[in-house]
């Protein structure tokens, strides 16, 4: 297994047309605590052998990943670097050249291991295939003393630039902690600009109904907008102490959500062209949630289509149907049973390339939870507790990605820089996806060609050579991996087809089942 993973992560081939930047998830771990802790990084890979597999990256025990985690793969899915918010590491687990001491300040010095800003560490890929520079967008954490109580907040949004090809492919940090925006913020979120090339960085001022949109292009801010929108529901008293607000974009960039446990949840419509917000809706859930003693807002994530928003607290998890006229919190229960040394708590959640939402517990654990079908209403979404067993302990960390496969906004007149959009090839029916292994037994993996950056769900069906359909499934929007279950499929020749929402066939391949 280790040799297989190292082959995957050491490959240097780069192709900007591919968008597998979220293929490898690096999470914090410890494999030994006596006589001294040995820290390793779990690499969870959506790979060719099965839905997911694991390996570890050994490293010196100077820092670890605990809450804050980011990892970046090139367009072909080869791991290039990862970070815990305090330093940038290469694929050997070593601090990259000039990569130490990002986010340096009081909290950096006070935190013995990882950085505490969970969702504010986001990698950006190179602009095109001729560029080798990746950017890490992050935010500095500082604190105030409010009647002797620790009050963390984001103080300034920063950028670190990384040359992926330097040092024989091990990388080098060009510059770090470059100021992009100054102020006290709750968190950051990102989505593609309507031209399919640049990025919107959006943040919210703490305790205020003011949003800030920054257009990031080629290492600098090109536009900077402030917008006051929605009711002033935030409690600016000491009740906001010790909690970060959370921000997130839907994967099509149409919706933007903001939540703070002590105030409420806001859902806005977002214009990827102008960077402006409209149509705000809100839930003032302050009293009900606080009465349940749920602590803090842990994380939230959109379903692939954008219909559902999943919201976690220190207590229950909730599903919110954004396509209904009024927003309502639907409390979800769990499926499955707790496993030994696993936990039922939850801290971070992230949509994966297979269209499922993975959830990391808040404390050290050997498991991850999964929402298997996030575009279905509860309970059909199948929220399964402790569904993934990890090889070593994860210390409450999980990656946080924007949608790298979101392309230009079709029909939009917006093209800020006049730059070219991604050119989509016109492959034949056998070239739009791959099947492996082939012949197969037990399961087969379907991997879409990256030109199929689909904003709507695709259908997939499997038909025996006799004409009998043996499988009919759905590939969620923006997912590029799908597992075909073959345990109950007899040996023989089959046709596997991909269809668009109208039923039009996009691709077809033969699959031999042994």
DOPARO-479442 format. One line per 8 residues: their letters; for each residue x, y, z of C-alpha. Coordinates in nm, 4 decimals. Layout:
a) X:Y:Z | ...
REM end
This chain:
xxxxxxxx) 0.0000:0.0000:0.0000 | 0.2743:0.2468:0.0936 | 0.4513:0.2009:-0.2418 | 0.1259:0.2562:-0.4275 | 0.0507:0.5780:-0.2432 | 0.4042:0.7094:-0.2823 | 0.3821:0.6507:-0.6550 | 0.0643:0.8569:-0.6595
xxxxxxxx) 0.1968:1.1456:-0.4548 | 0.5440:1.1673:-0.6045 | 0.4234:1.2049:-0.9639 | 0.5012:1.5487:-1.1024 | 0.2880:1.5503:-1.4177 | 0.0641:1.8570:-1.4153 | -0.2378:1.9385:-1.6262 | -0.4532:2.2397:-1.5531
xxxxxxxx) -0.7433:2.0851:-1.7442 | -0.7708:1.8237:-1.4691 | -0.9255:1.9349:-1.1426 | -0.8331:1.6670:-0.8869 | -0.6909:1.9140:-0.6369 | -0.9073:1.7634:-0.3606 | -0.8152:1.3979:-0.4207 | -0.5798:1.3482:-0.1229
xxxxxxxx) -0.6927:1.4519:0.2248 | -0.4169:1.4930:0.4834 | -0.5337:1.4702:0.8448 | -0.3516:1.4812:1.1768 | -0.2604:1.1636:1.3605 | -0.0436:1.0152:1.6333 | 0.0633:0.6507:1.6336 | 0.2593:0.6326:1.9573
xxxxxxxx) 0.2448:0.8308:2.2801 | 0.5125:0.6618:2.4911 | 0.7902:0.7403:2.5601 | 0.7390:1.0340:2.3195 | 0.4637:1.1098:2.0675 | 0.5315:1.0102:1.7078 | 0.3190:1.2285:1.4849 | 0.2170:1.1086:1.1413
xxxxxxxx) -0.0227:1.2444:0.8812 | -0.3047:1.0268:0.7530 | -0.3417:1.0515:0.3756 | -0.6962:0.9550:0.2765 | -0.6988:0.9067:-0.1007 | -0.9926:0.8687:-0.3386 | -0.7977:0.6350:-0.5621 | -0.8104:0.3666:-0.8281
xxxxxxxx) -0.8212:0.0600:-0.6033 | -1.1368:0.1367:-0.4075 | -1.3480:0.4276:-0.2923 | -1.0875:0.5391:-0.0369 | -0.7566:0.4114:0.0978 | -0.5066:0.5278:0.3563 | -0.1378:0.5767:0.4091 | 0.0726:0.7895:0.6433
xxxxxxxx) 0.3393:1.0544:0.5973 | 0.6002:1.0454:0.8768 | 0.7375:1.3773:0.9894 | 0.9328:1.5445:1.2679 | 0.7234:1.6022:1.5830 | 0.7477:1.9807:1.5784 | 0.3858:2.0534:1.4894 | 0.0840:1.8418:1.4102
xxxxxxxx) -0.2546:1.8803:1.2440 | -0.5209:1.9386:1.5051 | -0.8376:2.1142:1.3874 | -0.6669:2.3198:1.1149 | -0.5717:2.1239:0.8025 | -0.5199:2.1858:0.4313 | -0.3721:1.9691:0.1561 | -0.3283:2.0382:-0.2136
xxxxxxxx) -0.2880:1.7993:-0.5078 | -0.2039:1.8927:-0.8647 | -0.4571:1.8558:-1.1458 | -0.3798:1.4864:-1.1884 | -0.4274:1.4118:-0.8191 | -0.0632:1.3996:-0.7058 | -0.0190:1.5377:-0.3533 | 0.2048:1.8470:-0.3589
xxxxxxxx) 0.1886:2.0058:-0.0127 | -0.0093:2.0294:0.3096 | -0.0329:2.2708:0.6005 | -0.1574:2.2930:0.9580 | -0.1766:2.6734:0.9547 | 0.1661:2.7119:1.1190 | 0.3909:2.5831:0.8387 | 0.3796:2.4427:0.4826
xxxxxxxx) 0.5039:2.0852:0.4343 | 0.6256:1.8953:0.1292 | 0.5286:1.5361:0.0435 | 0.8100:1.3967:0.2602 | 0.6584:1.5550:0.5698 | 0.9348:1.8128:0.5914 | 0.8792:2.1853:0.6318 | 0.9043:2.3274:0.2817
xxxxxxxx) 1.1831:2.5707:0.2014 | 1.0846:2.9071:0.3556 | 0.7598:2.7418:0.4698 | 0.7867:2.7823:0.8468 | 0.6000:3.0365:1.0600 | 0.2990:3.1332:0.8488 | 0.0261:3.3186:1.0440 | 0.2985:3.4195:1.2893
xxxxxxxx) 0.1771:3.6100:1.5937 | 0.0526:3.5700:1.9501 | -0.1784:3.2728:1.8842 | 0.0881:3.1056:1.6685 | 0.3281:3.1244:1.9614 | 0.0653:3.0212:2.2183 | -0.0513:2.7151:2.0215 | 0.1909:2.4298:2.0816
xxxxxxxx) 0.0847:2.2242:1.7808 | -0.1727:2.3118:1.5144 | -0.3352:2.6475:1.4398 | -0.6903:2.6962:1.5786 | -0.8586:2.8486:1.2675 | -1.0457:2.5458:1.1329 | -1.2018:2.6646:0.8052 | -0.9665:2.9463:0.7114
xxxxxxxx) -0.6905:2.7627:0.5255 | -0.7770:2.7201:0.1549 | -0.5402:2.6219:-0.1314 | -0.5799:2.7761:-0.4799 | -0.4405:2.5970:-0.7889 | -0.2106:2.7561:-1.0477 | -0.3896:2.9774:-1.2957 | -0.3043:2.7650:-1.6009
xxxxxxxx) -0.0868:2.4774:-1.7205 | 0.2104:2.7096:-1.7802 | 0.2099:2.8334:-1.4217 | 0.3611:2.6494:-1.1256 | 0.2461:2.8870:-0.8502 | -0.0208:2.7780:-0.6019 | -0.1630:3.0127:-0.3404 | -0.2649:2.9347:0.0146
xxxxxxxx) -0.5323:3.1735:0.1423 | -0.5402:3.1895:0.5209 | -0.6269:3.4157:0.8104 | -0.4372:3.5215:1.1161 | -0.5998:3.4427:1.4504 | -0.5698:3.6872:1.7373 | -0.7544:3.7242:2.0659 | -0.9084:3.9881:2.2851
xxxxxxxx) -0.9616:3.9804:2.6572 | -1.3329:4.0218:2.7291 | -1.3681:4.0261:3.1081 | -1.0911:3.7729:3.1350 | -1.2430:3.5389:2.8728 | -1.0496:3.4227:2.5662 | -1.2046:3.5810:2.2544 | -1.0542:3.4435:1.9291
xxxxxxxx) -1.1228:3.6099:1.5961 | -0.9691:3.6365:1.2507 | -0.7455:3.9394:1.2254 | -0.6503:4.0016:0.8598 | -0.6748:3.7744:0.5548 | -0.3358:3.6686:0.4190 | -0.1825:3.4928:0.1197 | 0.1167:3.2600:0.0911
xxxxxxxx) 0.2631:3.1814:-0.2525 | 0.4162:2.8399:-0.3312 | 0.6326:2.7385:-0.6286 | 0.5317:2.3757:-0.6843 | 0.8240:2.2904:-0.9167 | 1.1085:2.4261:-0.7035 | 1.3605:2.1893:-0.5420 | 1.2916:1.9049:-0.7821
xxxxxxxx) 0.9178:1.9158:-0.7210 | 0.9334:1.9412:-0.3401 | 0.8305:2.3061:-0.3637 | 0.9361:2.6331:-0.2076 | 0.7412:2.9153:-0.0430 | 0.7992:3.2319:-0.2468 | 0.6424:3.4734:-0.0005 | 0.4168:3.4340:0.3026
xxxxxxxx) 0.1652:3.6280:0.5100 | 0.0993:3.8896:0.2410 | -0.1904:4.1099:0.3538 | -0.5076:4.0859:0.1402 | -0.7653:4.2411:0.3743 | -0.7446:4.4044:0.7147 | -1.0126:4.3798:0.9828 | -1.1858:4.1607:1.2425
xxxxxxxx) -1.3585:3.8749:1.0584 | -1.5609:3.5649:1.1454 | -1.4184:3.3340:0.8781 | -1.3579:3.3061:0.5012 | -1.5176:3.1182:0.2112 | -1.4326:3.0983:-0.1599 | -1.5946:3.0303:-0.4965 | -1.4944:3.0717:-0.8609
xxxxxxxx) -1.5545:3.3997:-1.0397 | -1.7973:3.3805:-1.3334 | -1.5036:3.3715:-1.5764 | -1.4089:3.0291:-1.4386 | -1.0515:3.1409:-1.3683 | -1.0383:3.3882:-1.0791 | -1.1708:3.3498:-0.7243 | -1.4016:3.5367:-0.4903
xxxxxxxx) -1.2825:3.5443:-0.1296 | -1.5753:3.6377:0.0951 | -1.5622:3.7223:0.4620 | -1.7958:3.8728:0.7232 | -1.7194:4.1319:0.9867 | -1.7629:3.9914:1.3333 | -2.0924:4.0872:1.5031 | -2.2058:4.2916:1.2004
xxxxxxxx) -2.4276:4.2356:0.8977 | -2.1449:4.3487:0.6669 | -2.0004:4.1165:0.4027 | -1.6791:4.1771:0.2106 | -1.6064:4.0328:-0.1364 | -1.2466:4.0239:-0.2615 | -1.1702:3.9303:-0.6235 | -0.8427:3.7373:-0.6155
xxxxxxxx) -0.6533:3.7088:-0.9442 | -0.2976:3.5965:-1.0055 | -0.1747:3.6663:-0.6525 | -0.3450:3.9979:-0.5774 | -0.6825:4.1587:-0.5066 | -0.8411:4.3220:-0.8146 | -1.1710:4.4306:-0.6597 | -1.2840:4.4865:-0.3021
xxxxxxxx) -1.6531:4.5348:-0.2120 | -1.8295:4.6033:0.1184 | -2.2016:4.5299:0.1404 | -2.4395:4.5777:0.4324 | -2.7278:4.3349:0.3839 | -2.9920:4.1659:0.5948 | -3.1236:4.2356:0.9424 | -2.8870:4.3204:1.2245
xxxxxxxx) -2.9459:4.0042:1.4270 | -2.5986:3.9600:1.5687 | -2.5555:3.9941:1.9419 | -2.2550:4.2205:1.9952 | -2.2455:4.1517:2.3698 | -2.0072:3.9135:2.5422 | -2.2262:3.6204:2.4238 | -2.0145:3.6010:2.1091
xxxxxxxx) -1.7052:3.5247:2.3150 | -1.5190:3.2068:2.2230 | -1.7050:3.1198:1.9037 | -1.6198:3.1620:1.5373 | -1.8919:3.2268:1.2863 | -1.8932:2.9952:0.9846 | -1.9177:3.0823:0.6147 | -1.9717:2.8553:0.3138
xxxxxxxx) -2.0611:2.8648:-0.0572 | -2.2823:2.6158:-0.2350 | -2.0878:2.4176:-0.4921 | -2.2483:2.5992:-0.7855 | -2.1668:2.9363:-0.6259 | -2.5324:3.0462:-0.6229 | -2.5800:3.0441:-0.2457 | -2.3742:3.1762:0.0400
xxxxxxxx) -2.4460:3.0826:0.4012 | -2.3372:3.2342:0.7284 | -2.4008:3.0934:1.0740 | -2.3235:3.1914:1.4310 | -2.4664:2.9816:1.7120 | -2.5390:3.2881:1.9255 | -2.7313:3.4668:1.6506 | -2.8733:3.2732:1.3573
xxxxxxxx) -2.8252:3.1363:1.0089 | -2.8370:3.3517:0.6965 | -2.8610:3.2273:0.3378 | -2.7882:3.4753:0.0562 | -2.8018:3.4548:-0.3210 | -2.4644:3.5386:-0.4751 | -2.3725:3.6832:-0.8145 | -2.0442:3.5257:-0.9277
xxxxxxxx) -2.0014:3.8037:-1.1809 | -2.0461:4.1139:-0.9645 | -1.9581:3.9684:-0.6245 | -2.2787:4.1101:-0.4723 | -2.5414:3.9471:-0.2496 | -2.9211:3.9533:-0.2773 | -3.2264:3.7703:-0.1426 | -3.1187:3.7097:0.2172
xxxxxxxx) -3.3224:3.4628:0.4268 | -3.2552:3.3823:0.7901 | -3.3342:3.1612:1.0885 | -3.3027:3.3166:1.4317 | -3.2298:2.9990:1.6268 | -3.0430:3.1633:1.9102 | -3.2714:3.0661:2.1983 | -3.3625:2.7066:2.0990
xxxxxxxx) -3.0039:2.6014:2.0351 | -2.8556:2.7669:2.3386 | -3.1210:2.6113:2.5623 | -3.0073:2.2694:2.4384 | -2.6566:2.3514:2.5555 | -2.4988:2.2754:2.2210 | -2.1869:2.4821:2.2794 | -2.0594:2.6126:1.9461
xxxxxxxx) -2.1399:2.5956:1.5766 | -1.9024:2.3227:1.4568 | -1.9308:2.3323:1.0771 | -2.1723:2.3190:0.7874 | -2.1723:2.1988:0.4276 | -2.3971:2.2172:0.1212 | -2.5242:1.9137:-0.0660 | -2.3872:1.8828:-0.4238
xxxxxxxx) -2.6997:2.0356:-0.5846 | -2.7276:2.3123:-0.3251 | -3.0733:2.2014:-0.2100 | -2.9711:2.1012:0.1411 | -2.7477:2.2635:0.3972 | -2.6116:2.0458:0.6774 | -2.5373:2.2256:1.0011 | -2.3529:2.0773:1.3013
xxxxxxxx) -2.3382:2.2026:1.6570 | -2.1917:2.0638:1.9752 | -2.5151:1.8641:1.9993 | -2.7355:1.7396:1.7140 | -2.6841:1.7742:1.3384 | -2.9470:1.9493:1.1266 | -3.0612:1.9444:0.7651 | -3.2098:2.2586:0.6058
xxxxxxxx) -3.4005:2.2459:0.2741 | -3.3078:2.5687:0.0926 | -3.5573:2.5071:-0.1881 | -3.8527:2.5519:0.0459 | -4.0119:2.8935:0.0912 | -3.9206:2.9075:0.4600 | -3.6070:2.7732:0.6245 | -3.6516:2.5040:0.8874
xxxxxxxx) -3.4056:2.3057:1.1003 | -3.4651:1.9302:1.0714 | -3.2813:1.7469:1.3466 | -3.1092:1.4298:1.2246 | -3.0371:1.1115:1.4171 | -2.7626:0.8575:1.3582 | -2.7451:0.5220:1.1837 | -2.5084:0.2498:1.3018
xxxxxxxx) -2.3501:0.1918:1.6413 | -2.0512:0.3535:1.8104 | -1.7327:0.1529:1.7629 | -1.4517:0.0988:2.0077 | -1.2318:0.4081:2.0472 | -1.4592:0.6090:1.8148 | -1.6719:0.9081:1.9047 | -2.0183:1.0338:1.8216
xxxxxxxx) -1.9134:1.3978:1.8331 | -1.8512:1.6056:1.5203 | -1.6404:1.9068:1.4282 | -1.5628:1.9368:1.0549 | -1.7416:1.8258:0.7384 | -1.6425:1.8251:0.3713 | -1.7990:1.7113:0.0442 | -1.5739:1.4527:-0.1227
xxxxxxxx) -1.5092:1.3720:-0.4912 | -1.7471:1.0752:-0.4552 | -2.0416:1.3049:-0.3731 | -2.0585:1.2037:-0.0051 | -2.0060:1.4308:0.2968 | -1.7385:1.3132:0.5424 | -1.7430:1.4288:0.9049 | -1.4534:1.4286:1.1516
xxxxxxxx) -1.5271:1.3954:1.5252 | -1.4227:1.6816:1.7510 | -1.1864:1.4689:1.9578 | -0.9162:1.2109:1.8820 | -1.0866:0.9250:1.7019 | -1.0330:0.6234:1.4778 | -1.3446:0.6917:1.2705 | -1.5167:0.9342:1.0326
xxxxxxxx) -1.8928:0.9734:0.9889 | -2.0583:0.9890:0.6429 | -2.3717:1.1385:0.4892 | -2.4070:0.8998:0.1954 | -2.6764:1.0707:-0.0126 | -2.6687:1.4394:0.0863 | -2.9091:1.5445:-0.1917 | -3.1924:1.3418:-0.0355
xxxxxxxx) -3.4105:1.4592:0.2545 | -3.3570:1.3098:0.5981 | -3.3652:1.0150:0.6737 | -3.3001:0.9037:0.3116 | -2.9696:1.0952:0.3132 | -2.8332:0.8157:0.5391 | -2.6262:0.9804:0.8071 | -2.4070:0.6913:0.9252
xxxxxxxx) -2.2045:0.7139:1.2435 | -1.8419:0.5904:1.2478 | -1.8704:0.4603:0.8925 | -1.4997:0.4886:0.8029 | -1.2351:0.3274:1.0229 | -0.9005:0.5109:1.0259 | -0.5655:0.3309:1.0604 | -0.4430:0.5723:1.3287
xxxxxxxx) -0.6002:0.8425:1.5423 | -0.7172:1.1623:1.3772 | -0.6996:1.4646:1.6055 | -1.0206:1.6344:1.4945 | -0.8829:1.7650:1.1635 | -1.0345:1.7666:0.8138 | -0.9608:1.9569:0.4933 | -1.1727:2.2485:0.3698
xxxxxxxx) -1.2006:2.2911:-0.0088 | -1.3850:2.5203:-0.2498 | -1.5309:2.3643:-0.5660 | -1.2308:2.3407:-0.7978 | -1.4456:2.1974:-1.0797 | -1.6774:2.4981:-1.1026 | -1.6288:2.6430:-1.4517 | -1.7372:2.9666:-1.6255
xxxxxxxx) -2.0948:3.0807:-1.5700 | -2.2693:2.9880:-1.8930 | -2.4269:3.2902:-2.0626 | -2.2624:3.5376:-1.8258 | -2.1203:3.8561:-1.9850 | -1.8705:3.8809:-1.7026 | -1.5041:3.8379:-1.7959 | -1.3001:4.0550:-1.5636
xxxxxxxx) -0.9629:4.0105:-1.7285 | -1.0679:3.9117:-2.0777 | -0.8885:3.5826:-2.0167 | -0.9791:3.2557:-2.1854 | -1.2224:3.0181:-2.0218 | -1.1429:2.6508:-1.9898 | -1.1812:2.4934:-2.3351 | -1.3923:2.1783:-2.3234
xxxxxxxx) -1.2839:1.8970:-2.5567 | -1.5322:1.6910:-2.7522 | -1.4385:1.3326:-2.6714 | -1.6029:1.0233:-2.8129 | -1.8423:0.8116:-2.6109 | -1.5598:0.5903:-2.4864 | -1.3416:0.8801:-2.3703 | -1.5621:1.0667:-2.1222
xxxxxxxx) -1.4932:0.8268:-1.8355 | -1.2642:0.5442:-1.7254 | -1.3490:0.2085:-1.5655 | -1.1006:0.0231:-1.3482 | -1.0125:-0.2445:-1.2860 | -1.1408:-0.4004:-1.6062 | -1.2010:-0.6978:-1.5829 | -1.3469:-0.6359:-1.2368
xxxxxxxx) -1.4693:-0.8354:-0.9401 | -1.6552:-0.7087:-0.6324 | -1.6621:-0.3465:-0.7451 | -1.5428:-0.1185:-1.0238 | -1.4482:0.2466:-1.0050 | -1.5898:0.4933:-1.2559 | -1.3866:0.8135:-1.3022 | -1.5275:1.0945:-1.5145
xxxxxxxx) -1.3078:1.2854:-1.7544 | -1.2450:1.6298:-1.6061 | -1.4209:1.8066:-1.8932 | -1.7483:1.6771:-1.7467 | -1.7564:1.9415:-1.4738 | -2.1277:1.8871:-1.4354 | -2.3462:2.1223:-1.2359 | -2.6357:1.8736:-1.2429
xxxxxxxx) -2.6602:1.5104:-1.1395 | -2.5725:1.2529:-1.4049 | -2.7304:0.9124:-1.4441 | -2.5259:0.5926:-1.4627 | -2.6603:0.2520:-1.5600 | -2.5136:-0.0897:-1.6193 | -2.6734:-0.3311:-1.8673 | -2.5896:-0.6959:-1.9325
xxxxxxxx) -2.5153:-0.7986:-2.2905 | -2.8548:-0.9716:-2.2886 | -3.0223:-0.6324:-2.2354 | -3.1069:-0.6737:-1.8639 | -3.0351:-0.3678:-1.6501 | -2.8440:-0.4646:-1.3335 | -2.7606:-0.1214:-1.1906 | -2.9059:0.2299:-1.2054
xxxxxxxx) -2.7491:0.5098:-1.0031 | -2.6753:0.8807:-0.9801 | -2.3465:1.0737:-0.9873 | -2.3990:1.3916:-0.7786 | -2.3074:1.7333:-0.9221 | -1.9309:1.8003:-0.9392 | -1.8355:1.4495:-0.8221 | -1.5937:1.2667:-1.0504
xxxxxxxx) -1.5713:0.9274:-0.8748 | -1.8449:0.6649:-0.8536 | -1.8269:0.3048:-0.7314 | -2.0194:0.0355:-0.9213 | -2.1210:-0.2451:-0.6796 | -2.0636:-0.5836:-0.8408 | -2.1099:-0.8232:-0.5476 | -2.4473:-0.9432:-0.6805
xxxxxxxx) -2.3645:-0.9109:-1.0497 | -2.2896:-1.2298:-1.2378 | -1.9869:-1.2829:-1.4574 | -2.0160:-1.1603:-1.8134 | -1.9993:-0.8614:-2.0473 | -2.1788:-0.5369:-1.9538 | -2.2294:-0.1881:-2.0973 | -2.1884:0.1079:-1.8618
xxxxxxxx) -2.3569:0.4324:-1.9720 | -2.3483:0.7928:-1.8476 | -2.6568:1.0113:-1.9168 | -2.7321:1.3807:-1.8711 | -3.0514:1.4912:-1.6860 | -3.2528:1.4687:-2.0108 | -3.1480:1.1076:-2.0645 | -2.9024:1.1870:-2.3430
xxxxxxxx) -2.6128:0.9422:-2.3509 | -2.2806:1.1145:-2.2810 | -2.0540:0.8125:-2.2665 | -2.0515:0.4337:-2.2902 | -1.7933:0.1641:-2.2172 | -1.7737:-0.2122:-2.1916 | -1.7001:-0.3748:-1.8554 | -1.6059:-0.7389:-1.8022
xx) -1.7124:-0.8869:-1.4681 | -1.5278:-1.2007:-1.3613
REM end
